[in-house]
Amino acid sequence: MPIEREKIGSSFLIVPNTEHFFGDVRNNENYLEVMATLTFKDIAEVRLIRIGAISVSFSDSGPLRSIDKLKLTGSETSVPEEVM
């Protein structure tokens, strides 16, 4: 029975609103500029983006890394041990 594998996302972006910014906002500022980067050992990297967004990316080798989502394809009724 074929098994399809897909990585579950290991990063996300939080944009709480567009009224509060990190740093000064003048006429020609790049709203997507990274204002600060915080690294938490081998777990995650957090970026503060000028527009007020917070980006979180989990390390590929850390404890919160992405895992595979398994999906069975086919018409067999038995479920492989790997999926269990």
PDB file with one MODEL, atoms N, CA, C and O in Angstrom:
MODEL        1
ATOM      1  N   MET A   1       0.852  -1.174   0.000  1.00  0.00           N
ATOM      2  CA  MET A   1       0.000   0.000   0.000  1.00  0.00           C
ATOM      3  C   MET A   1       0.899   1.239   0.000  1.00  0.00           C
ATOM      4  O   MET A   1       1.726   1.398   0.898  1.00  0.00           O
ATOM      5  N   PRO A   2       0.747   2.117  -0.998  1.00  0.00           N
ATOM      6  CA  PRO A   2       1.577   3.326  -1.047  1.00  0.00           C
ATOM      7  C   PRO A   2       1.253   4.286   0.103  1.00  0.00           C
ATOM      8  O   PRO A   2       0.099   4.438   0.503  1.00  0.00           O
ATOM      9  N   ILE A   3       2.289   4.917   0.612  1.00  0.00           N
ATOM     10  CA  ILE A   3       2.144   5.906   1.677  1.00  0.00           C
ATOM     11  C   ILE A   3       2.688   7.230   1.160  1.00  0.00           C
ATOM     12  O   ILE A   3       3.842   7.303   0.738  1.00  0.00           O
ATOM     13  N   GLU A   4       1.874   8.266   1.189  1.00  0.00           N
ATOM     14  CA  GLU A   4       2.335   9.605   0.820  1.00  0.00           C
ATOM     15  C   GLU A   4       2.879  10.293   2.059  1.00  0.00           C
ATOM     16  O   GLU A   4       2.293  10.190   3.136  1.00  0.00           O
ATOM     17  N   ARG A   5       4.006  11.000   1.911  1.00  0.00           N
ATOM     18  CA  ARG A   5       4.615  11.732   3.018  1.00  0.00           C
ATOM     19  C   ARG A   5       4.608  13.224   2.705  1.00  0.00           C
ATOM     20  O   ARG A   5       4.904  13.648   1.588  1.00  0.00           O
ATOM     21  N   GLU A   6       4.265  13.998   3.715  1.00  0.00           N
ATOM     22  CA  GLU A   6       4.267  15.453   3.581  1.00  0.00           C
ATOM     23  C   GLU A   6       4.761  16.046   4.894  1.00  0.00           C
ATOM     24  O   GLU A   6       4.308  15.650   5.968  1.00  0.00           O
ATOM     25  N   LYS A   7       5.684  16.987   4.808  1.00  0.00           N
ATOM     26  CA  LYS A   7       6.198  17.649   6.007  1.00  0.00           C
ATOM     27  C   LYS A   7       5.144  18.598   6.584  1.00  0.00           C
ATOM     28  O   LYS A   7       4.497  19.339   5.845  1.00  0.00           O
ATOM     29  N   ILE A   8       4.982  18.569   7.882  1.00  0.00           N
ATOM     30  CA  ILE A   8       4.130  19.534   8.571  1.00  0.00           C
ATOM     31  C   ILE A   8       4.956  20.806   8.738  1.00  0.00           C
ATOM     32  O   ILE A   8       6.154  20.730   9.011  1.00  0.00           O
ATOM     33  N   GLY A   9       4.349  21.946   8.581  1.00  0.00           N
ATOM     34  CA  GLY A   9       5.064  23.216   8.650  1.00  0.00           C
ATOM     35  C   GLY A   9       5.881  23.388   9.920  1.00  0.00           C
ATOM     36  O   GLY A   9       5.454  22.983  11.001  1.00  0.00           O
ATOM     37  N   SER A  10       7.062  23.993   9.785  1.00  0.00           N
ATOM     38  CA  SER A  10       7.934  24.194  10.940  1.00  0.00           C
ATOM     39  C   SER A  10       8.194  25.676  11.207  1.00  0.00           C
ATOM     40  O   SER A  10       9.131  26.032  11.921  1.00  0.00           O
ATOM     41  N   SER A  11       7.356  26.531  10.628  1.00  0.00           N
ATOM     42  CA  SER A  11       7.493  27.965  10.885  1.00  0.00           C
ATOM     43  C   SER A  11       6.130  28.626  10.743  1.00  0.00           C
ATOM     44  O   SER A  11       5.227  28.093  10.098  1.00  0.00           O
ATOM     45  N   PHE A  12       5.999  29.797  11.360  1.00  0.00           N
ATOM     46  CA  PHE A  12       4.754  30.541  11.238  1.00  0.00           C
ATOM     47  C   PHE A  12       5.025  32.023  11.429  1.00  0.00           C
ATOM     48  O   PHE A  12       6.075  32.416  11.938  1.00  0.00           O
ATOM     49  N   LEU A  13       4.064  32.837  11.013  1.00  0.00           N
ATOM     50  CA  LEU A  13       4.167  34.290  11.093  1.00  0.00           C
ATOM     51  C   LEU A  13       2.931  34.817  11.815  1.00  0.00           C
ATOM     52  O   LEU A  13       1.803  34.454  11.483  1.00  0.00           O
ATOM     53  N   ILE A  14       3.157  35.674  12.805  1.00  0.00           N
ATOM     54  CA  ILE A  14       2.066  36.292  13.558  1.00  0.00           C
ATOM     55  C   ILE A  14       2.031  37.776  13.189  1.00  0.00           C
ATOM     56  O   ILE A  14       3.025  38.484  13.353  1.00  0.00           O
ATOM     57  N   VAL A  15       0.894  38.237  12.695  1.00  0.00           N
ATOM     58  CA  VAL A  15       0.714  39.658  12.393  1.00  0.00           C
ATOM     59  C   VAL A  15      -0.493  40.126  13.207  1.00  0.00           C
ATOM     60  O   VAL A  15      -1.627  40.040  12.735  1.00  0.00           O
ATOM     61  N   PRO A  16      -0.259  40.623  14.433  1.00  0.00           N
ATOM     62  CA  PRO A  16      -1.371  40.976  15.309  1.00  0.00           C
ATOM     63  C   PRO A  16      -2.211  42.144  14.800  1.00  0.00           C
ATOM     64  O   PRO A  16      -3.432  42.132  14.951  1.00  0.00           O
ATOM     65  N   ASN A  17      -1.586  43.142  14.205  1.00  0.00           N
ATOM     66  CA  ASN A  17      -2.296  44.275  13.622  1.00  0.00           C
ATOM     67  C   ASN A  17      -1.300  45.083  12.812  1.00  0.00           C
ATOM     68  O   ASN A  17      -0.114  44.754  12.798  1.00  0.00           O
ATOM     69  N   THR A  18      -1.744  46.116  12.148  1.00  0.00           N
ATOM     70  CA  THR A  18      -0.831  46.953  11.362  1.00  0.00           C
ATOM     71  C   THR A  18      -0.740  48.363  11.916  1.00  0.00           C
ATOM     72  O   THR A  18      -0.432  49.302  11.182  1.00  0.00           O
ATOM     73  N   GLU A  19      -1.004  48.518  13.203  1.00  0.00           N
ATOM     74  CA  GLU A  19      -0.915  49.838  13.827  1.00  0.00           C
ATOM     75  C   GLU A  19       0.313  49.990  14.712  1.00  0.00           C
ATOM     76  O   GLU A  19       0.784  51.109  14.913  1.00  0.00           O
ATOM     77  N   HIS A  20       0.841  48.896  15.245  1.00  0.00           N
ATOM     78  CA  HIS A  20       2.000  48.948  16.129  1.00  0.00           C
ATOM     79  C   HIS A  20       3.200  48.344  15.408  1.00  0.00           C
ATOM     80  O   HIS A  20       3.138  47.219  14.911  1.00  0.00           O
ATOM     81  N   PHE A  21       4.278  49.094  15.359  1.00  0.00           N
ATOM     82  CA  PHE A  21       5.459  48.679  14.616  1.00  0.00           C
ATOM     83  C   PHE A  21       6.639  48.477  15.557  1.00  0.00           C
ATOM     84  O   PHE A  21       6.651  48.991  16.675  1.00  0.00           O
ATOM     85  N   PHE A  22       7.636  47.718  15.089  1.00  0.00           N
ATOM     86  CA  PHE A  22       8.920  47.617  15.783  1.00  0.00           C
ATOM     87  C   PHE A  22       9.834  48.662  15.159  1.00  0.00           C
ATOM     88  O   PHE A  22      10.100  48.607  13.958  1.00  0.00           O
ATOM     89  N   GLY A  23      10.316  49.603  15.945  1.00  0.00           N
ATOM     90  CA  GLY A  23      11.194  50.650  15.435  1.00  0.00           C
ATOM     91  C   GLY A  23      10.400  51.817  14.871  1.00  0.00           C
ATOM     92  O   GLY A  23       9.171  51.838  14.922  1.00  0.00           O
ATOM     93  N   ASP A  24      11.134  52.792  14.330  1.00  0.00           N
ATOM     94  CA  ASP A  24      10.507  53.982  13.762  1.00  0.00           C
ATOM     95  C   ASP A  24       9.943  53.678  12.380  1.00  0.00           C
ATOM     96  O   ASP A  24      10.500  52.876  11.631  1.00  0.00           O
ATOM     97  N   VAL A  25       8.841  54.325  12.056  1.00  0.00           N
ATOM     98  CA  VAL A  25       8.262  54.208  10.723  1.00  0.00           C
ATOM     99  C   VAL A  25       8.205  55.605  10.131  1.00  0.00           C
ATOM    100  O   VAL A  25       7.447  56.466  10.576  1.00  0.00           O
ATOM    101  N   ARG A  26       9.023  55.797   9.124  1.00  0.00           N
ATOM    102  CA  ARG A  26       9.039  57.074   8.429  1.00  0.00           C
ATOM    103  C   ARG A  26       8.472  56.852   7.028  1.00  0.00           C
ATOM    104  O   ARG A  26       7.905  55.793   6.760  1.00  0.00           O
ATOM    105  N   ASN A  27       8.609  57.790   6.163  1.00  0.00           N
ATOM    106  CA  ASN A  27       7.981  57.733   4.836  1.00  0.00           C
ATOM    107  C   ASN A  27       8.395  56.529   3.993  1.00  0.00           C
ATOM    108  O   ASN A  27       7.533  55.853   3.433  1.00  0.00           O
ATOM    109  N   ASN A  28       9.665  56.251   3.893  1.00  0.00           N
ATOM    110  CA  ASN A  28      10.129  55.233   2.952  1.00  0.00           C
ATOM    111  C   ASN A  28      10.741  54.013   3.628  1.00  0.00           C
ATOM    112  O   ASN A  28      11.647  53.394   3.070  1.00  0.00           O
ATOM    113  N   GLU A  29      10.276  53.665   4.789  1.00  0.00           N
ATOM    114  CA  GLU A  29      10.818  52.499   5.492  1.00  0.00           C
ATOM    115  C   GLU A  29      10.351  51.212   4.818  1.00  0.00           C
ATOM    116  O   GLU A  29       9.239  51.131   4.296  1.00  0.00           O
ATOM    117  N   ASN A  30      11.220  50.219   4.841  1.00  0.00           N
ATOM    118  CA  ASN A  30      10.864  48.893   4.352  1.00  0.00           C
ATOM    119  C   ASN A  30      10.100  48.181   5.462  1.00  0.00           C
ATOM    120  O   ASN A  30      10.693  47.812   6.476  1.00  0.00           O
ATOM    121  N   TYR A  31       8.812  47.984   5.290  1.00  0.00           N
ATOM    122  CA  TYR A  31       7.978  47.380   6.331  1.00  0.00           C
ATOM    123  C   TYR A  31       8.345  45.932   6.625  1.00  0.00           C
ATOM    124  O   TYR A  31       7.996  45.419   7.688  1.00  0.00           O
ATOM    125  N   LEU A  32       9.043  45.256   5.706  1.00  0.00           N
ATOM    126  CA  LEU A  32       9.416  43.853   5.899  1.00  0.00           C
ATOM    127  C   LEU A  32      10.835  43.683   6.436  1.00  0.00           C
ATOM    128  O   LEU A  32      11.352  42.567   6.489  1.00  0.00           O
ATOM    129  N   GLU A  33      11.463  44.787   6.833  1.00  0.00           N
ATOM    130  CA  GLU A  33      12.817  44.714   7.384  1.00  0.00           C
ATOM    131  C   GLU A  33      12.810  43.984   8.731  1.00  0.00           C
ATOM    132  O   GLU A  33      11.951  44.222   9.579  1.00  0.00           O
ATOM    133  N   VAL A  34      13.786  43.092   8.904  1.00  0.00           N
ATOM    134  CA  VAL A  34      13.925  42.377  10.171  1.00  0.00           C
ATOM    135  C   VAL A  34      14.631  43.303  11.154  1.00  0.00           C
ATOM    136  O   VAL A  34      15.768  43.714  10.921  1.00  0.00           O
ATOM    137  N   MET A  35      13.957  43.627  12.247  1.00  0.00           N
ATOM    138  CA  MET A  35      14.494  44.556  13.227  1.00  0.00           C
ATOM    139  C   MET A  35      15.382  43.862  14.253  1.00  0.00           C
ATOM    140  O   MET A  35      16.347  44.452  14.738  1.00  0.00           O
ATOM    141  N   ALA A  36      15.063  42.613  14.588  1.00  0.00           N
ATOM    142  CA  ALA A  36      15.859  41.865  15.558  1.00  0.00           C
ATOM    143  C   ALA A  36      15.668  40.373  15.299  1.00  0.00           C
ATOM    144  O   ALA A  36      14.607  39.933  14.854  1.00  0.00           O
ATOM    145  N   THR A  37      16.712  39.613  15.585  1.00  0.00           N
ATOM    146  CA  THR A  37      16.648  38.164  15.473  1.00  0.00           C
ATOM    147  C   THR A  37      17.078  37.565  16.797  1.00  0.00           C
ATOM    148  O   THR A  37      18.138  37.904  17.323  1.00  0.00           O
ATOM    149  N   LEU A  38      16.265  36.683  17.332  1.00  0.00           N
ATOM    150  CA  LEU A  38      16.556  36.008  18.595  1.00  0.00           C
ATOM    151  C   LEU A  38      16.703  34.519  18.307  1.00  0.00           C
ATOM    152  O   LEU A  38      15.833  33.913  17.683  1.00  0.00           O
ATOM    153  N   THR A  39      17.797  33.938  18.759  1.00  0.00           N
ATOM    154  CA  THR A  39      18.028  32.515  18.534  1.00  0.00           C
ATOM    155  C   THR A  39      17.975  31.788  19.873  1.00  0.00           C
ATOM    156  O   THR A  39      18.635  32.184  20.833  1.00  0.00           O
ATOM    157  N   PHE A  40      17.191  30.732  19.924  1.00  0.00           N
ATOM    158  CA  PHE A  40      17.042  29.931  21.130  1.00  0.00           C
ATOM    159  C   PHE A  40      17.712  28.576  20.916  1.00  0.00           C
ATOM    160  O   PHE A  40      17.069  27.598  20.535  1.00  0.00           O
ATOM    161  N   LYS A  41      19.027  28.543  21.173  1.00  0.00           N
ATOM    162  CA  LYS A  41      19.861  27.342  20.992  1.00  0.00           C
ATOM    163  C   LYS A  41      19.524  26.658  19.678  1.00  0.00           C
ATOM    164  O   LYS A  41      19.481  27.308  18.633  1.00  0.00           O
ATOM    165  N   ASP A  42      19.286  25.354  19.720  1.00  0.00           N
ATOM    166  CA  ASP A  42      18.948  24.637  18.488  1.00  0.00           C
ATOM    167  C   ASP A  42      17.441  24.409  18.390  1.00  0.00           C
ATOM    168  O   ASP A  42      16.997  23.490  17.702  1.00  0.00           O
ATOM    169  N   ILE A  43      16.657  25.234  19.070  1.00  0.00           N
ATOM    170  CA  ILE A  43      15.205  25.039  19.096  1.00  0.00           C
ATOM    171  C   ILE A  43      14.499  25.905  18.047  1.00  0.00           C
ATOM    172  O   ILE A  43      13.766  25.384  17.206  1.00  0.00           O
ATOM    173  N   ALA A  44      14.716  27.219  18.093  1.00  0.00           N
ATOM    174  CA  ALA A  44      13.972  28.099  17.192  1.00  0.00           C
ATOM    175  C   ALA A  44      14.711  29.419  16.977  1.00  0.00           C
ATOM    176  O   ALA A  44      15.607  29.797  17.732  1.00  0.00           O
ATOM    177  N   GLU A  45      14.292  30.097  15.912  1.00  0.00           N
ATOM    178  CA  GLU A  45      14.769  31.441  15.627  1.00  0.00           C
ATOM    179  C   GLU A  45      13.533  32.327  15.501  1.00  0.00           C
ATOM    180  O   GLU A  45      12.602  32.007  14.762  1.00  0.00           O
ATOM    181  N   VAL A  46      13.533  33.443  16.228  1.00  0.00           N
ATOM    182  CA  VAL A  46      12.400  34.373  16.220  1.00  0.00           C
ATOM    183  C   VAL A  46      12.883  35.679  15.611  1.00  0.00           C
ATOM    184  O   VAL A  46      13.932  36.201  15.986  1.00  0.00           O
ATOM    185  N   ARG A  47      12.107  36.200  14.668  1.00  0.00           N
ATOM    186  CA  ARG A  47      12.455  37.471  14.026  1.00  0.00           C
ATOM    187  C   ARG A  47      11.334  38.473  14.286  1.00  0.00           C
ATOM    188  O   ARG A  47      10.153  38.146  14.164  1.00  0.00           O
ATOM    189  N   LEU A  48      11.714  39.690  14.645  1.00  0.00           N
ATOM    190  CA  LEU A  48      10.761  40.787  14.807  1.00  0.00           C
ATOM    191  C   LEU A  48      10.834  41.629  13.545  1.00  0.00           C
ATOM    192  O   LEU A  48      11.889  42.174  13.219  1.00  0.00           O
ATOM    193  N   ILE A  49       9.729  41.739  12.840  1.00  0.00           N
ATOM    194  CA  ILE A  49       9.693  42.426  11.548  1.00  0.00           C
ATOM    195  C   ILE A  49       9.040  43.789  11.749  1.00  0.00           C
ATOM    196  O   ILE A  49       8.070  43.924  12.495  1.00  0.00           O
ATOM    197  N   ARG A  50       9.589  44.796  11.070  1.00  0.00           N
ATOM    198  CA  ARG A  50       9.196  46.190  11.300  1.00  0.00           C
ATOM    199  C   ARG A  50       7.682  46.398  11.317  1.00  0.00           C
ATOM    200  O   ARG A  50       7.196  47.193  12.121  1.00  0.00           O
ATOM    201  N   ILE A  51       6.934  45.729  10.478  1.00  0.00           N
ATOM    202  CA  ILE A  51       5.485  45.953  10.392  1.00  0.00           C
ATOM    203  C   ILE A  51       4.745  45.495  11.647  1.00  0.00           C
ATOM    204  O   ILE A  51       3.534  45.686  11.754  1.00  0.00           O
ATOM    205  N   GLY A  52       5.453  44.899  12.583  1.00  0.00           N
ATOM    206  CA  GLY A  52       4.831  44.436  13.822  1.00  0.00           C
ATOM    207  C   GLY A  52       4.618  42.936  13.844  1.00  0.00           C
ATOM    208  O   GLY A  52       4.002  42.405  14.768  1.00  0.00           O
ATOM    209  N   ALA A  53       5.125  42.252  12.831  1.00  0.00           N
ATOM    210  CA  ALA A  53       4.960  40.801  12.744  1.00  0.00           C
ATOM    211  C   ALA A  53       6.069  40.089  13.514  1.00  0.00           C
ATOM    212  O   ALA A  53       7.164  40.619  13.701  1.00  0.00           O
ATOM    213  N   ILE A  54       5.754  38.880  13.950  1.00  0.00           N
ATOM    214  CA  ILE A  54       6.721  38.027  14.638  1.00  0.00           C
ATOM    215  C   ILE A  54       6.797  36.720  13.869  1.00  0.00           C
ATOM    216  O   ILE A  54       5.786  36.047  13.667  1.00  0.00           O
ATOM    217  N   SER A  55       8.001  36.366  13.441  1.00  0.00           N
ATOM    218  CA  SER A  55       8.227  35.143  12.683  1.00  0.00           C
ATOM    219  C   SER A  55       8.928  34.125  13.582  1.00  0.00           C
ATOM    220  O   SER A  55       9.897  34.459  14.263  1.00  0.00           O
ATOM    221  N   VAL A  56       8.439  32.888  13.585  1.00  0.00           N
ATOM    222  CA  VAL A  56       9.055  31.821  14.372  1.00  0.00           C
ATOM    223  C   VAL A  56       9.392  30.671  13.427  1.00  0.00           C
ATOM    224  O   VAL A  56       8.521  30.161  12.723  1.00  0.00           O
ATOM    225  N   SER A  57      10.668  30.265  13.418  1.00  0.00           N
ATOM    226  CA  SER A  57      11.108  29.130  12.602  1.00  0.00           C
ATOM    227  C   SER A  57      11.794  28.122  13.503  1.00  0.00           C
ATOM    228  O   SER A  57      12.765  28.448  14.186  1.00  0.00           O
ATOM    229  N   PHE A  58      11.289  26.897  13.506  1.00  0.00           N
ATOM    230  CA  PHE A  58      11.877  25.850  14.334  1.00  0.00           C
ATOM    231  C   PHE A  58      13.027  25.180  13.596  1.00  0.00           C
ATOM    232  O   PHE A  58      12.950  24.965  12.386  1.00  0.00           O
ATOM    233  N   SER A  59      14.088  24.851  14.315  1.00  0.00           N
ATOM    234  CA  SER A  59      15.282  24.232  13.751  1.00  0.00           C
ATOM    235  C   SER A  59      14.976  22.827  13.252  1.00  0.00           C
ATOM    236  O   SER A  59      14.177  22.108  13.854  1.00  0.00           O
ATOM    237  N   ASP A  60      15.614  22.437  12.148  1.00  0.00           N
ATOM    238  CA  ASP A  60      15.433  21.094  11.591  1.00  0.00           C
ATOM    239  C   ASP A  60      16.001  20.009  12.497  1.00  0.00           C
ATOM    240  O   ASP A  60      15.642  18.839  12.358  1.00  0.00           O
ATOM    241  N   SER A  61      16.877  20.377  13.417  1.00  0.00           N
ATOM    242  CA  SER A  61      17.476  19.374  14.302  1.00  0.00           C
ATOM    243  C   SER A  61      16.982  19.489  15.747  1.00  0.00           C
ATOM    244  O   SER A  61      17.395  18.706  16.602  1.00  0.00           O
ATOM    245  N   GLY A  62      16.112  20.445  16.024  1.00  0.00           N
ATOM    246  CA  GLY A  62      15.639  20.664  17.391  1.00  0.00           C
ATOM    247  C   GLY A  62      14.450  19.793  17.763  1.00  0.00           C
ATOM    248  O   GLY A  62      13.921  19.067  16.921  1.00  0.00           O
ATOM    249  N   PRO A  63      14.030  19.864  19.018  1.00  0.00           N
ATOM    250  CA  PRO A  63      12.925  19.036  19.496  1.00  0.00           C
ATOM    251  C   PRO A  63      11.561  19.420  18.911  1.00  0.00           C
ATOM    252  O   PRO A  63      10.634  18.612  18.970  1.00  0.00           O
ATOM    253  N   LEU A  64      11.410  20.614  18.353  1.00  0.00           N
ATOM    254  CA  LEU A  64      10.142  21.044  17.772  1.00  0.00           C
ATOM    255  C   LEU A  64      10.165  21.008  16.247  1.00  0.00           C
ATOM    256  O   LEU A  64       9.346  21.658  15.597  1.00  0.00           O
ATOM    257  N   ARG A  65      11.103  20.248  15.674  1.00  0.00           N
ATOM    258  CA  ARG A  65      11.251  20.166  14.222  1.00  0.00           C
ATOM    259  C   ARG A  65       9.990  19.585  13.572  1.00  0.00           C
ATOM    260  O   ARG A  65       9.141  18.995  14.240  1.00  0.00           O
ATOM    261  N   SER A  66       9.896  19.766  12.280  1.00  0.00           N
ATOM    262  CA  SER A  66       8.765  19.239  11.525  1.00  0.00           C
ATOM    263  C   SER A  66       8.788  17.715  11.525  1.00  0.00           C
ATOM    264  O   SER A  66       9.850  17.095  11.582  1.00  0.00           O
ATOM    265  N   ILE A  67       7.615  17.133  11.460  1.00  0.00           N
ATOM    266  CA  ILE A  67       7.503  15.683  11.340  1.00  0.00           C
ATOM    267  C   ILE A  67       6.736  15.368  10.056  1.00  0.00           C
ATOM    268  O   ILE A  67       6.112  16.245   9.460  1.00  0.00           O
ATOM    269  N   ASP A  68       6.793  14.106   9.644  1.00  0.00           N
ATOM    270  CA  ASP A  68       6.076  13.692   8.444  1.00  0.00           C
ATOM    271  C   ASP A  68       4.618  13.389   8.764  1.00  0.00           C
ATOM    272  O   ASP A  68       4.303  12.733   9.756  1.00  0.00           O
ATOM    273  N   LYS A  69       3.747  13.879   7.906  1.00  0.00           N
ATOM    274  CA  LYS A  69       2.341  13.494   7.962  1.00  0.00           C
ATOM    275  C   LYS A  69       2.182  12.370   6.946  1.00  0.00           C
ATOM    276  O   LYS A  69       2.528  12.542   5.777  1.00  0.00           O
ATOM    277  N   LEU A  70       1.670  11.237   7.370  1.00  0.00           N
ATOM    278  CA  LEU A  70       1.529  10.079   6.498  1.00  0.00           C
ATOM    279  C   LEU A  70       0.085   9.939   6.044  1.00  0.00           C
ATOM    280  O   LEU A  70      -0.847  10.116   6.828  1.00  0.00           O
ATOM    281  N   LYS A  71      -0.088   9.618   4.759  1.00  0.00           N
ATOM    282  CA  LYS A  71      -1.424   9.429   4.215  1.00  0.00           C
ATOM    283  C   LYS A  71      -1.411   8.162   3.367  1.00  0.00           C
ATOM    284  O   LYS A  71      -0.590   8.015   2.461  1.00  0.00           O
ATOM    285  N   LEU A  72      -2.318   7.263   3.669  1.00  0.00           N
ATOM    286  CA  LEU A  72      -2.429   6.030   2.903  1.00  0.00           C
ATOM    287  C   LEU A  72      -3.156   6.297   1.598  1.00  0.00           C
ATOM    288  O   LEU A  72      -4.157   7.013   1.569  1.00  0.00           O
ATOM    289  N   THR A  73      -2.649   5.717   0.516  1.00  0.00           N
ATOM    290  CA  THR A  73      -3.341   5.794  -0.768  1.00  0.00           C
ATOM    291  C   THR A  73      -3.562   4.371  -1.241  1.00  0.00           C
ATOM    292  O   THR A  73      -2.684   3.520  -1.092  1.00  0.00           O
ATOM    293  N   GLY A  74      -4.684   4.118  -1.788  1.00  0.00           N
ATOM    294  CA  GLY A  74      -5.009   2.773  -2.242  1.00  0.00           C
ATOM    295  C   GLY A  74      -6.278   2.289  -1.569  1.00  0.00           C
ATOM    296  O   GLY A  74      -6.914   3.010  -0.800  1.00  0.00           O
ATOM    297  N   SER A  75      -6.630   1.046  -1.879  1.00  0.00           N
ATOM    298  CA  SER A  75      -7.907   0.529  -1.391  1.00  0.00           C
ATOM    299  C   SER A  75      -7.758  -0.629  -0.414  1.00  0.00           C
ATOM    300  O   SER A  75      -8.756  -1.254  -0.054  1.00  0.00           O
ATOM    301  N   GLU A  76      -6.546  -0.928   0.020  1.00  0.00           N
ATOM    302  CA  GLU A  76      -6.370  -2.019   0.975  1.00  0.00           C
ATOM    303  C   GLU A  76      -6.969  -1.641   2.326  1.00  0.00           C
ATOM    304  O   GLU A  76      -7.037  -0.462   2.675  1.00  0.00           O
ATOM    305  N   THR A  77      -7.399  -2.642   3.077  1.00  0.00           N
ATOM    306  CA  THR A  77      -8.037  -2.371   4.362  1.00  0.00           C
ATOM    307  C   THR A  77      -7.073  -2.449   5.534  1.00  0.00           C
ATOM    308  O   THR A  77      -7.373  -1.931   6.610  1.00  0.00           O
ATOM    309  N   SER A  78      -5.918  -3.088   5.351  1.00  0.00           N
ATOM    310  CA  SER A  78      -4.968  -3.183   6.458  1.00  0.00           C
ATOM    311  C   SER A  78      -4.092  -1.924   6.503  1.00  0.00           C
ATOM    312  O   SER A  78      -3.716  -1.375   5.468  1.00  0.00           O
ATOM    313  N   VAL A  79      -3.785  -1.491   7.705  1.00  0.00           N
ATOM    314  CA  VAL A  79      -2.972  -0.287   7.887  1.00  0.00           C
ATOM    315  C   VAL A  79      -1.553  -0.731   8.219  1.00  0.00           C
ATOM    316  O   VAL A  79      -1.363  -1.509   9.154  1.00  0.00           O
ATOM    317  N   PRO A  80      -0.543  -0.253   7.474  1.00  0.00           N
ATOM    318  CA  PRO A  80       0.843  -0.630   7.750  1.00  0.00           C
ATOM    319  C   PRO A  80       1.279  -0.207   9.157  1.00  0.00           C
ATOM    320  O   PRO A  80       0.785   0.783   9.697  1.00  0.00           O
ATOM    321  N   GLU A  81       2.194  -0.954   9.732  1.00  0.00           N
ATOM    322  CA  GLU A  81       2.695  -0.682  11.084  1.00  0.00           C
ATOM    323  C   GLU A  81       3.306   0.725  11.179  1.00  0.00           C
ATOM    324  O   GLU A  81       3.167   1.396  12.201  1.00  0.00           O
ATOM    325  N   GLU A  82       3.969   1.156  10.131  1.00  0.00           N
ATOM    326  CA  GLU A  82       4.603   2.486  10.118  1.00  0.00           C
ATOM    327  C   GLU A  82       3.582   3.602  10.365  1.00  0.00           C
ATOM    328  O   GLU A  82       3.898   4.590  11.029  1.00  0.00           O
ATOM    329  N   VAL A  83       2.382   3.455   9.847  1.00  0.00           N
ATOM    330  CA  VAL A  83       1.347   4.462  10.013  1.00  0.00           C
ATOM    331  C   VAL A  83       0.723   4.376  11.402  1.00  0.00           C
ATOM    332  O   VAL A  83       0.286   5.386  11.954  1.00  0.00           O
ATOM    333  N   MET A  84       0.683   3.180  11.959  1.00  0.00           N
ATOM    334  CA  MET A  84       0.109   2.989  13.293  1.00  0.00           C
ATOM    335  C   MET A  84       0.944   3.732  14.302  1.00  0.00           C
ATOM    336  O   MET A  84       0.639   3.707  15.495  1.00  0.00           O
TER     337      MET A  84
ENDMDL
END
